């Protein structure tokens, strides 16, 4: 299998099939690729933001559980000294 026969499924921006495209069609192809790139960036941002939110919620619940335990311990100590 020669290298020229290999097709990875991606369009080469300067492939011979696109030589007959008008400048407007090439511009639309570029805009579509940029739109796809920004969409992938948005998806990555959403996933990362969701992970950060879940991490912050876990920290918040941990802090609330600590405070509940600490307050009950303090009231127990306060009541046993009286």
C-alpha positions in Angstrom: 0.0 0.0 0.0 1.6 3.2 -1.1 1.3 6.4 0.9 -0.6 8.1 -1.9 -3.4 5.5 -1.6 -3.9 6.1 2.2 -7.0 8.1 3.1 -7.4 9.1 6.7 -10.9 10.4 6.2 -10.0 14.1 6.6 -10.1 16.6 3.9 -6.8 18.2 3.0 -7.3 22.0 2.7 -5.3 22.0 -0.5 -6.5 18.8 -2.0 -6.8 18.6 -5.8 -10.6 18.1 -5.5 -10.9 21.6 -4.1 -9.0 23.3 -6.9 -12.2 23.9 -8.8 -14.0 25.5 -5.8 -14.8 29.2 -5.8 -13.3 31.6 -3.2 -16.8 31.8 -1.6 -17.0 28.0 -1.3 -13.5 27.9 0.2 -14.5 30.6 2.6 -17.5 28.6 3.7 -15.4 25.5 4.3 -13.0 27.5 6.4 -15.9 29.0 8.4 -17.3 25.6 8.9 -14.0 24.3 10.3 -13.6 27.3 12.6 -17.2 26.7 13.8 -16.4 23.1 14.5 -13.2 24.1 16.4 -15.1 26.6 18.6 -17.8 24.0 19.2 -15.2 21.5 20.4 -13.8 24.3 22.7 -17.3 25.0 24.1 -17.8 21.3 24.8 -14.4 21.1 26.6 -15.3 24.2 28.6 -18.7 22.8 29.6 -17.1 19.5 30.7 -14.4 21.2 32.7 -16.9 23.6 34.3 -19.1 20.7 35.3 -16.1 18.9 36.9 -15.2 22.1 38.9 -18.8 22.6 40.0 -19.0 19.0 41.3 -15.7 19.4 43.1 -16.9 22.6 44.8 -20.2 20.9 45.8 -18.2 18.0 47.3 -16.1 20.6 49.3 -19.3 22.4 50.4 -20.9 19.2 51.7 -17.7 18.2 53.4 -17.6 21.6 55.2 -21.3 21.4 56.2 -20.8 17.9 57.7 -17.7 19.1 59.5 -19.6 22.1 60.9 -22.6 20.0 62.0 -20.2 17.6 63.8 -18.2 20.4 65.4 -21.3 22.3 66.6 -22.8 19.2 68.2 -19.5 18.4 69.9 -19.2 21.9 71.2 -22.8 21.8 72.6 -22.1 18.4 74.2 -19.0 19.8 75.9 -20.8 23.0 77.0 -23.7 21.0 78.5 -21.4 18.5 80.4 -19.5 21.4 82.0 -22.7 22.9 83.4 
